[in-house]
């Protein structure tokens, strides 16, 4: 008797059959690898102020600068290579996105599951608050929070978490509430 395939194995099979999904995965993997290996791939360290030359300021794309390497995307007003700046910026963007997503998932899932478990008036208040937040565009909410909290890495992460946790809370609440009604719970 043959055992049925696990959900993970079925997902991997379906994913491998979809050429667009594989292409998108390869592009994302390439971007992540470029970000991880930015110190070795980038021709210039954009944080190294001593290595900059103002003679390289505003060079056009493809021009060879005083450092001896080609500026594939040109340079900015301080002579920094734009390709290098993008690669180093990817590292921060990916880090902040993953941190904000993980924190929003943790907070949102906890709120949603707690509301479904406790039920009653607390469930109504919590989920109406989540619904109210979902009625606002998340980017507008994040921009307002960044303006209120100020600039900085942690302030931006807090704004992203506040804009995203409601989606996780609503999803976790729906899953937990449907499980709560099943016979094995009672």
Secondary structure, 3 states (H helix, E strand, C coil): CCCCCCHHHHHHHHHHHCHHHHHHHHHHHHHHHHHHCHHHHCCCCCCCHHHCCHHHCCCCCCEECCCCCEECCCECCCCCEHHHHHHHHHHHHHHHHHHHHHHHHHHHHHHHHHHHHHCHHHHHHHHHHHHHHHCCCHHHHHHHHHHHHCCCHHHHHHHHHHHHHHHHHHHHHHHHHHHHCCCCCC
